[in-house]
Amino acid sequence: MIDTPPRAHVLSDGTPGGPCAVFVHGVEDSWRTWGRLADSLGPRWRSVALDVPWRAGNDYRWRWSGAPSDWVGAGLDALDESSFVLVGHSFGANAVLGRLAGGERRANAAVLISPFFRPPGAEVTWRTFDRSRAAFERQVRDGMRMRLRGMAEEDVFELMLTRTCERIGPIGFLAAFEQYVASGHLSLSCVDIPVLVLCGENDPVTFRPHAEALARRLARGIVAGEKDFDHFSHLRRAPDVAQAIEELIGDRGPRHDVRQQGA
């Protein structure tokens, strides 16, 4: 049971009657990761970032209190928002997807940035496990580089990375792997809002065919993203991601709808 909901941080107050976005960060990340995207969306948007417990430096004890989607739900329940775009990145995107599958009704649209989705027919093998672990470690490494931005020498960075991986341990990796495995079993028939799935060819976690398979399972699923998008496109390409979100809620048409194009 979740006794204390995730704290919410307001990044932008927005304008009266303007749209609202609620952000959910990825594993070993921070609510601060959404600053660039909030700035790119502009002052018209009210932007709120949840500080969910899989933040950088956590001990993963939160797993015993509730599923990731439960933590997102607790954070949303504590907000005074009746309508919003729900945006998640990586592990946070899967938590958002689980929340939508559980019947979240306040979100009028959702954006899944680099989720890890397992098509229902994809077998889970030891090779899958090993590849997922390698991708997870690369994700942690790339995320640390993004946060440090060259502030540490390479030998210091490698030491920090080693200690971080030791702290995360198998429990942290299994939290992510279980999300991946469970994604193929989610009942998504009740999700009737527009859902944008963002991915790119430089993302080691989200493969385009898997993103398209996810979109096909959603009544109004859309796949978008430039070829050079990577796992952290919300940071490196924040203006482009903001434009995609604006297009999603502005009914100006998706960049790529997999059902229309027969993918």
N, C-alpha and C positions, 0 to 999 in steps of 0.2 A: 504494500500500500504506500502511496506517495503522500507523505505528510506535508512536505514543504515544496510547493511548485517552483519550477525554474523562474528565476528573476528575469524581468523584461527590461530592456534598455531602449529608450526612445532615441533614435538617430536623427529623426527629422519630425517636427510637429505637423507638417503638412498644412494645407489650406482647407477652410470649411467646404465640405462637400467633395473634397478630393479623394483619390483612391488611397488605400492603405495596404502595405505589405508587411507581413510577419515572416521573419527569417529564422531558419534553424541551421546552425553550423554543423560541420562534419566532425568526425572523431579526431581527437588530439588537436583541436582548433579552438577558436574563441569567437564570442559574439562580435568582437571588434573586426572580424574578417569582412563584415558586411558594409563597412564604412564607404568604400569606393563605389559600391553598387548603389547605396543610398544616395550618395552625392550625384551619381550619374542619372538617377531617376529624377532628381531635382526637388525643389521646395514644394511643388504641388502635392507630392506624395507624403503621407505619414508613414514612416519606416520604424519598425519595432523589431529588435533582435532578442531572441530568447537565449539565455545563458544556460544551456542544457548540460547535464552532468558529465557527458563524455568529452568535456573540454580538455585542453592540454594539461597534463600533470595529474589527471584523476587516477584513482585507485580501482575503478571499475566495480566498487561495491554497490553502485546504483542498480546494477543488474538484478539484485535480489529484491528490489523494491517495486520493479515494474518494467514492462517492455519499453523499448524506445518510443513506440507510438503512444504509450500511456504517459510518458514524460512530456511529450509534445502536447497531448490533450490537457494535462494539468496546467501547462504554461498558458495554453489558449483559454482555459476556463478562468484563469486569474486576470485575463485582460478585459478591458471594457471596450471590446470591439465586436460589432455584430456582423461585419462583412469585411473581407480582406482577401488578398492574394497570398497564398501560403507558399513560401519559397524555401527549399531545402537543398543542401549541398552534400553529395556523397552519402555517408552514413546518415546524415540528417535528411537527405532526400528519401532514403528508404523509410526512415521514421515517419516522414510526411505521408508517403505512400501507404504505410500501414494505418495511419490515422484516417486517411480518406477511405480505405477499405473498411474501416470500423464504423463508418457512418458520419464523419464530420460534415456538418451542414452549414457552418458559418462561412467557409471558404467559397468564394465565387469563381475562383480559378486557382491553379497550382502550377508551380514551376519546379521541376526536378532537374537539378544541375549535377550531371555525372552520377546518376544512381548506379547501383550494381544489381542488375536484374537477371535472374535465371529463368530462361524460357521453360515452361512446364515439362517439355520433353527432354530437356538436357539432363543427362545422367550425372550424378554426383559421385566422383571417383577419387582415388588417392591422387591422381594427376591433377584433378580439379582443385583438390586441397592444396597441393604444393604450388600450383600456379597462383592460386588466390593468396597464399602467404607471401609469395614473392611480390605480387602486386601491392599487397598491404604494406610491406616494408618500403617499397618504392614510394608509395603515397605518403608515408610518415616522413621519409627522407625529404621529398619534394616540399612537403608542408613546412618542415623545419627551415629549409632554405628560404622559403618565401617569407617566413616570419623574421629570420635573422638578417636577410638581405645583405650578406657579406660582412656582417659585424664580427664574425668569428673566423680565425684562421682555420685552414683545412684540417690540421691535426686536432685542434680544439673542437671543431665541428664533428669530426668522426668520433671523438670521445663522448661528446654530448649525445650523438645519435646512438652509440652503443648503450649508454646508460638509459636513454629513453626506451629503447627496445627491450632492455631488461625489465624496466618498470612495467611496461605494457604487458609483456609476457604472453603466454598462451591464452589467458583469460580475455585480454583485450582483443587479440586476433579472433578468437572464437566468437566474440560479440559481433564482429563484422561478418564473419563467415556464416554465422547462423542467420543474419539478416539476408545475406545473399541466397542461401538455400530456401528460406521461408518465402522469399519474394515470389517464387514460382507457384506457391500455394495460396496466395492471397485471392480472395473473392473480390473482383473489381467491377462486377456488374452494377453495383449501386453507385459508382462514381460517374456522375452525369455532368460534371463541370469541365470546362476546357483545361487540359493538362498539357503543358509544354515540357518535353524531354529534351534537354540540351546535352550535346555530346560533340566530340571532334576526333579526328584521326590520331591526334597526338595524346589521347587519353588512354593510359594503360589499364584502366578499370572498366570504363563503359565502352563496349564495342557497338558499332552502329547497328549491326543486325539484332543485337539484344535490345537496343533502344527502340528499334522498329517493332520488335516482337511485343515489347511493353505497350507501345502506342496502339497496336492493334487490339489489345485487350481492354483498352479504355474507349468508352463511347465517343469521346471527343479528344482523343490523344493526338498530339502533334510532335513531330521530331524536327529539331532545328539545330543549327550550329555550323560555324565555318570549319573548313578542313583543318586549319591550324589551331582550333580550340584544343586545350588540354584539360587536365583535371582541375585546374584552378582558373578557368576562364572568367569566373565572376570577379577575379582580382586582375588578371592580365588584360582582359577584354571587357571591362565593366561597362563602357558605353554601348558596346554591341549587345551585351546581355540585357541592359536596360531597354534598348530599342526593341528587343524581342519580347520583353514583358509588356511594353506599351502596345505592340502589335497584337499580343494575345488578348488584351482587354479592350482594344480599340476596334475589334472586328474589321481590321484592314486585311485580314487573310493571313494564313500561316505561310511560312517559307516552304514547308514540305509536309504534306499530309500523306502518310503511308497508305491509307486506304484508297485515296483518290488516284494514287499513282501505281497501285497494284503491287507494292513491295511485299 
